[in-house]
Amino acid sequence: MKRNVTPLSKGAEEARQQLPAILVAAAAGQSTLITRHGRAVAAVVPVTSLKQVKPASLLALAGTGRGLWGKDSRKAIDRLRDEWKR
C-alpha cells in the first residue's frame, strides 16, 4: 500500500459529509486530520499504522491481600461500616 506522509486536513463538517471517501483513503494508506475551528481534534489513519499493544498481564497483581486491612480485618471493616451510620 502506498502511504502518503502528509495527511489531508478537513474541517469537521466537511469530514462528516465526506466520511465514506475519507475511509476509502484510509484503506489506501492516506491519513486525514480533522479540525474544528482550525485546531486538530481527530485523525483518521490507516489501521496498518497503528501500533499493536500487547495487554499487560494481571498475574503481577496476584497475591493474598494479607495485611491490606491491618492486623484485624474485622475491625477495619467494622470501622468502614460505622462511617455510613454517621
SEDO-984605 format. One record per residue (C-alpha): x, y, z; residue in one letter. Coordinates in steps of 0.02 Angstrom, whole numbers, plus 32768, in hexadecimal, padded with zeros to 4 digits. Layout:
<sites>
XYZA...
</sites>
This chain:
<sites>
800080008000M803980AE7FD8K8044811E8071R803F81D98060N80A8822E80E6V804682D280E7T7F9682B9812BP7F02830E80DAL7EAB83908146S7DEE83A2814DK7D7A840A81B8G7D0183AA8226A7C6883CD81BAE7CC483A68119E7D0783048166A7C5782D3819AR7C1782EC80E9Q7CAB8291809BQ7CBF82038118L7CAD81758098P7D3681C2802DA7DA481DD80C6I7D90812580F5L7DBE80ED8044V7E58815D804DA7E87811280F6A7E78806380ADA7EEF809C8024A7F6D80DC80A4G7F3F819680ADQ7F2C81EA8157S7EAE8276816FT7EB582FA81F7L7E0D833C8232I7E0A83ED8275T7D8F845782D4R7DA7851482CCH7E5484F88281G7E918484830CR7EAF83CB82EFA7E3683638358V7E3C82B78307A7E93824E8284A7E5981C28213V7EF1815681F4V7F0E80B1819BP7EFE80208214V7FA97FE281DBT7FFA807D8226S7FB9805582D5L80308007834FK7FEE7F648393Q7FF77F678451V80017EC384AEK7F907EC88548P7FED7EC685EDA7FE17E278652S7F7D7E3086F3L7FE57DA58741L805A7E27878DA7FC87E6587F5L7FA27DB9883CA7FB67DA588F6G7F5D7D7D8997T7F367E2D89CCG7F7B7E018A78R7F987E9F8ADCG7F2C7F088A6AL7EAE7F2A8AF5W7F287F2A8B87G7F417EA48C0AK7E877E8C8C2BD7E227E9D8B8CS7D7E7E8A8BEDR7D9F7F2C8C4CK7DD07F898BAEA7D2F7F548B57I7CC77F828BF1D7D1680308BF0R7CE980448B38L7C37800F8B5AR7C2B808A8BEAD7C5681198B75E7BAF81028B1EW7B4F810E8BC2K7B8C81BF8BE4R
</sites>
